[in-house]
């Protein structure tokens, strides 16, 4: 089982590209075209949650803080 260890934080701006999210996923895709979450170092449930579209608009997520396998955010 692969888990994320350590601490990570980022400020995100939805109106412009964020370098932290610019990950080349083409090498992480399997033959069906889906992305392997293990390549990102995140538990699959976290990866699936983060790829959901925002339902709160542009200011929905501005800061994300990750510690070990948990994460919190604020807008």
Order of alpha helices (4+ residues) and beta strands (2+ residues): beta-alpha-beta-beta
